[in-house]
Amino acid sequence: MGSSKRVSKWTVDEVCDWVRKQYLCDYEQTALQQAVLTHAISGRALLRMSEHQLDRLGIEPELQQEILQDVLLLRVQEELENLNDIFTECFAS
């Protein structure tokens, strides 16, 4: 996502935007976007997504692995931003 807004602060619409940009296949987009909209999945919920939850949302197993890998990258990005904040706060005092 091009903005500097943290994933944990994303709205449902911003998660849908991420899905549109991340998954170019119409089927993948449709299945995941429908789940995001139906279940109001925000950025915070996306970061907590698990294989079990994706299965319950009706996402195909092949797509689940791809989504989980992409979500893992988002988690790493979020953690790096958290560490940067801590580092910045330590040296700002």
N, C-alpha and C positions, 0 to 999 in steps of 0.2 A: 504494500500500500504506500502511496506516495507521500502521505502526510506524516507528521511527526507524532500524531496522536497515538498513545499507547493502545495496544491490542485490548488490554483489560478495560479500556474505556469506550471501545467500539459499541455502537448501537446495533440493533438488528439490521438496519439498512446498510450500515458499513460492513457488517459480516457478509451480507448479500453481495455487496460490491466486490469484496475479496473473493468470494466464490466465483463470480463472473470473470474476474481477471485471472484467477488461479486455474480454473478448469474450463478448457476451451470446447470440450465435447458437450454437445447439447444434452445428452442423457445425464452426464455427471452433473452439469449445472442444474438441470431441472430437479433431479432427485435431491440434491443437497440444498438447493435454494428452497424447495418446498418444505423440507424438514426445518430449515432455519426460520422460515416464516410461520409455519404451523406451531412450532414450539418456542417461538420468540427467543432464539439463541443469540445472546449478546456476545461481545468479545470475551467477557469473563467466563461465560459458559463454554465458549469455544475452546478456551485454554484448558478447561477441565474435561474435555471430551475424551471418552474412552471407547475401546472396541465394543464393549457391552452396550454402551449408549448408542453408538452408531448402528449396531445390529437391531436394537429396539426401534430405531428411527426408520428401519427398512432399507438401509444403505447396503448395496451389494458388497460381499466380502472383498472382492478385488479393489473396489474403490475405497473401502475402509482403510486398508493399509496405506494407500496414497494419502488419504486425508490425515491419518495419524502421523505420518512423516512430516507433512506440511504443518500440522499443529505443533509438533515437536520443535520445528524451526521457529514458530511464533513464540513458544515458551522460552526458548533460548534468547530470542530478541528481547522479550519482556524482562528476563533475569539480568541481561546485560544493562538494560536501562535502569533497573533497580540498583545494580552495583554502581553504575555511574552516578546516580543520585546520592548514594551513600558516600562515595568518594568526594563528590563535589561539596556535600555538607560538611565533611570532615575538614576540608581545606578552606572553607568559606568562613569558618569561625575565627 
